[in-house]
Amino acid sequence: MPNSKTLILSNRQIQQRIDRIAYQIYENNYQEKEIVVAGISKNGYTLAERISEKVKEISPIKVKLAEVSMNKKDPLSEKVKVNLPEKELKDKVVIVVDDVLESGRTIMYGIAPFLKASVKRLITVVLVDRDHRSYPIKADFVGISLATTMQEHISVELNGGKNDAVYLM
């Protein structure tokens, strides 16, 4: 069974997780006038867009969307970039979003630019937490936590339609 895949989250379940995370963000930041939701390219940014839209829908908080670009395979090979100037991050709550948290490496390097920007608070969000940490990172808000083996793989497919799914492979 080398190519078997098990459905972990359906499109509807993913949307429910996004809605719940958006409510958690609002509950924890209701006093803020503006927050920054920064997604780590590619799936993290797609999730950040969806979370941002839901937060805007349910709250009066102004949401600024940012994209974090980096080489996930070799984070030290190039500079981690954020498409917002540092002055727009100063004294703001920044929420960093990614699809899967496994070792913690991607989020660890992905938050680095925000540490230089003197943000008010830094929050991490992931859709799937595999809990195989090599770095001292935890997600503040999690869609689903899975106990997996290191040999298994999580595939997050966000196609923007009814075919969105999370698979265990």
Buried (B, 14 or more C-beta within 10 A) or exposed (E): EEEEEEEBBBBEBBBEBBBBBBBBBBEBBEEBEEBBBBBBBBBBBBBBBBBBBBBBEEBEBEBBBBBBBBEBEEBEEEEBEBEBEEEEBEEBBBBBBBBBBBBBBBBBBBBBBBEEBEBBBBBBBBBBBBBEBEEEBBBBBBBBEBEBEEEEBBBBEBEEEEEBBBBBE
